[in-house]
Every structure is written in C-alpha cells, then in structure tokens.
Amino acid sequence: MVELTNRDSILIVDDNPTNRKILFKLLDKSDFHIVEACDGMMALELALQYTPDIILLDVMMPGMDGFETCNRLKAAKATQDIPIIFTTSLSDTDSKVKGLSLGAVDYITKPFQKDEVISRIRLHLKLRSLNKDLQQQNELLVREITARLEAESELHQLNQDLEERVKQRTLELTRALQELQTAQEELLTREQQLEYDALHDALTNLPNRTGFMKHLERAIGLYETQAARNGSTPCLNASRLELAATNSTLFALLFIDLDRFKVVNDSLGHLVGDDLLKGVASRLQACLHGNGTIARFGGDEFMILLEDLHSEREAIAMAQRIQEQLRHPFIANGYELFTEASIGITLSTMGYRSAIDALRDADMAMYQAKQSGRGCYRILTRDRKEQAVDRMHIENELRSALQLLYNNKIETRPPHSEFFLEYQPIICLPTGQLRGFEALVRWNHPKRGRISPSRFIPVAEETGLINPLGWWLLEEACRQIGVWRQQFPKLSPFVMNVNVSAVQLKQIDFIEKVDSILKHTHCPGTWLKLEITESCLLETSDRDVEILKQLQKKGIRLCIDDFGTGYSSLSRLHEFPIDTLKIDRSFVKRLDRERSEVVYTIIKLAHSLGMDVVAEGVETLEQLEKLRLFGCELGQGFLLSEPLVGSALIPLLVIQDARFKARYHSEPSGQSTG
C-alpha cells in the first residue's frame, strides 16, 4: 500500500505508460507525491483510497474514457471536490466544452510542456487550498460569534480582545477573497485562450478552418441580404453584369495551395517546412494590408476571403500580387527555398447558399490551376464547372471501357475494345537507324471519337484506373514487339518503350505482374525499356529503388521520361539504375541560346553517368542539327515519324535503313556528324 506524505498528491490517469512516465518525471522533481492509474476503473479505486489533491485525467482511453471517469468521480461524494485536469491531444472546442461541463477545471494539451503543466497544477492546488481555508475560516468564525453571544454576559471583560480577533479573521477572509478573485480572473483568461486556440492555427496564428468558415457564412448571409434589398436574388444562372447592375458588392474566395511543398517536407524535414509555412503566411498577410480574412486550412493550404469588391478584377489583382510575392526566395532554417502557389478563385456571383458550396468550388478552381501547370490562378466559371462535370463523365466512361476490355479475355485486342496502341519510332540521330518504339495508348470513344490522352490519362492516374489500363498496354506492347522481331529477325536490335506510372510502381506485386506479362507474351526483358517520369523518381522509397534494380537484373532497361520538367536533384541521378534520359519536348521546342545550354548540359550530364539520351518532340531540321551537334544519340518526333498503328509501321521496318539514312546524310549536318 502506498503511504501518502504531507506533500501534495497527484493521481495520474493515462492508459499510455509513456505519457505517465513523462508526467511522473515532470512532477516528481517538483516535490509532488505521484499515484498512477492505467485506466478509469483503477482511477476510481485509487481516488477513493487516497483522496489525492488533484487528478490528471487522459481523455482518450479504452473502455471507460476520461469523460465517463470524470462523471463518476464528480458523482461520488468522497471525490467530487477533487480538481480534475484533462490531458489530451484533442483541440476541438466541443471536446473541451464537454470536459468543462462535466466538472473538469482545466485542459493540458499534449505534448506536455513542463512549465505549463507545473504552473497549472500549482494554480488549481492553490485554488483548492484557498477554498478549504475559506471554508474553515467561515466555520471558525461562526463558532466564535456563537460563543461570543452565549458568553457575552460572563465574558464582558474580554470583549475588546474578542473584537480584535474578529477583525483579524475578517482581514484574513478579505485577503482570501482577493486571492480567490485573482484565481478566477486567471481562469477566465485561460478560457479565453482556449477559445482563441480553438479558432486559430497554432503554427501561423492565422484563423483555422473553423474560424474561417464562420466568416464565410457571415459574408454569404450579408451578400444575400444585400441582393434581396436591391431587388435581386443571386443565382448561378445570372450574369455578372446583371448582378453588377444591382449596385451590389461582391466577395471572392481564394484557395491557395503551395506547389512542391511536399518535396520540401520530404527532403529537408518538417522543421524547414514549418518555417516555410510561417514565411508564406506572413507574406500573404502583407498582401492583404488588413483588407480581407486569411486562414490556414492545414498542410500547405490557405484561404483568403475578400469582401466589398466591385469586380472580379480586384480578386485577380490579389492573386497576381500573391504569386509575385511568393516568387521571391524564402530563408527557412538556413535554407534558401523557392515556391509558387496554385490559386483557385470563386466569386459570390455563383449564387452560394452555404460556405461548404463556396469552398468546394474554390477547391475545384485551385485543382484546375494545378492542371494548368501550377504557379497560376483560375477563376471558376460555369464553363469550367461544366468541364469538371465532364471530367467525372470521362472517369465513368473510362471505367466502362476498361470493364469491356477485361471482359473480353482473348489473345488479340477485343473487337469491341475502345482502346488501341500507336507506336512512335525512336531513331539513332547520327545514323538514322531504328532503335525502338514508344507504345502510346489511344482511346476511340464510340460517341466522343478519339479522346486525347491528356484528358483521360490524368483521370486514370487519380482514380487508380491507370493500373488495369497500364498492364493492358504493357502486354499489348510486348506482344507487338514479339511479332515484329519474328517478322524482321535481321534488323538491328530494337526495343519497346512503355510508360509506367507511379501508381503502378507502388503496387506490391509490380515485379510479379511484369514477370507474368513477359512470360505470357514470350518477350525477353532485353526487348523492353520502361519509362518513368522524373516526378515519379521524387517519390521513390528504398523499396522502389530495389524494384528498379530487380528490373535491371532481368535485362529490362529504364528511362527517365520528361527529364527537366520535375524538381529532382541532379546529384541523385546516380542512385537509380537508369539507362536513358529523355529530354522533355518543351526544351527541344525552344532550342534558343538559353535552352540550348540547358539541353547541352543535360546531355553531358547523362553521358558522364553512362546514360544515353533521347530528345522528344523533334519537329524541325534546326532542332535536329543542334541535337546531333550536342551529341544526342536518339530522338523521336513528327520530323522523324508520327505515332502510327502497328500495321502502318511495316513499310518502315522493311526500308527504315535506306529511308532514314537518305534523309539524314543528305543534310550538311549529317555529313559532319554521321
């Protein structure tokens, strides 16, 4: 049995031994006597047995949680006066209000801060001591006054002494009341702080989602009232000019999402990421100049509410100001960082009835900005909203087309399949020799016609439909190269390039699926080259690197697609078993002096790492001449050949040596580099 000393005793109730240990270490050094309980039932027993001076009670516990435990302690006469402080990681206002309504005196938020824990415990121990002293003094005063009245006739000579004692007690009581008032004021300050914390972001001190939504609901209500007073009702179908004619002002909602923030967090750590977020919050506040409401919604998402606008141009100007401010470098924990933001804008002219609807549309507009290349803004319009709905239709129709594809499991492409492949030749630039093909999936919709890959591939990746589509593509491409290799065995070896998405690479059975397809199509790994995007490499784990190494052991070559468009560190290239870098077409398209230097540097870097280089989007002889001059080995593009279905490539396979050599070596550059 634990013997309690004259020290203040504290009962710690927490199912997590680590939390109990932390509190024990904090409090034991402060001359408190500690008793521990691991659950609610044990806490009830120990509270009755030892009657501690204060109880630290965890909210989230299995079985009987902290709220129920507190309720039972307050229901028992022997324990109802013991102060209870909740310890929790919960930050929502409802939980805190519930705990206080059950009789708790305070909250301590995890993780624990030593000074905060000790100061709050001492505050409530002091309050309890003052209440006990006050009660005892009142009881003593009553007894003394009663005794005085009963013995007044006999103790008249002691009257002066007794009056002095009464005065002394009154003075002590006054001091106790003053101390109690001070403690109550401290409690009121603490409650106000709790309310502030519930509505604000701890990192940036900006309003959080809860606080911001209150502002937005108010703005929507004011806009509706204003429109009704002016004799109009805002609706989705009304034009902005019609609404402007009512002399109503507008509000705008800006959804701001930082680009590449995950890269900062993953590569430099959360402390650097937090510093960056605080810097961004400071610049956003500076952009507002106090005119508007800004909030952090969590992660790298910020919201701005602009009110009393007269046109959408004011919202656009704000978005442009924000993007200009964010382009300047940030210094975060000693690192110089650059970031941009994708901004979605929606206006009150869309006729909102709730904050949730406005927030949804702002998020939709931000997503459209992301799709447009990041670092830009988009205003949600009815047309763009219809595009989002169309995107949903694309997803549904894509599912149906894939279901049809896999319901017809026969050796050749199902006769009713909407998907087919085209192949774009990859040519050796110095010799004109065929070195391979890139397999490209196409979708021939029965009603829409051919749908651009730029429309359905992003949808497939977001929804996971890229998995069945990608595996079908790989199997068809392996089958096709097997047919060509058998038909043209004397041609110099060429390979089939197939794109693999990051979603596929993350599958647990990725290697097993590749092995199964190679075996089923009788395609050796040496005939295959898998292309992964540079941005995909950014998200690679140790497991992913091991998968790439396993592919290489099978003879499968690997290529970084669209190199130059991502944000990977060049110093990391040697960590991956990469055979080829493919320069993105955006660099090839603009081979001016600046781009020439970038392309030349990429080619030299790849060669220094033992990689060959493919240039995408070769469309002019000038581009071709520069690439050959820079030592780029391979190229593909419309100048060389457009993507074609398999049957249309038979003539090229038959006469490719003569055709391409004649084309290249007839040029002066061909004579100098061939």
Helices and strands as residue ranges (DSSP letters): E 9-13, H 17-28, E 33-37, H 40-50, E 54-58, H 66-75, E 84-88, H 93-101, E 106-109, H 114-150, G 156-158, H 159-199, H 209-229, H 240-244, E 250-259, H 261-268, H 270-288, E 293-298, E 301-309, H 312-326, E 330-332, E 335-337, E 340-347, G 348-350, H 355-371, E 377-379, H 382-407, E 419-428, E 434-445, E 449-451, H 453-463, H 466-487, E 495-499, H 502-505, H 510-521, G 525-527, E 528-533, H 534-538, H 542-553, E 557-563, G 570-575, E 580-583, H 585-589, H 593-608, E 612-615, H 621-630, E 634-635, G 646-649, H 650-665, H 668-673
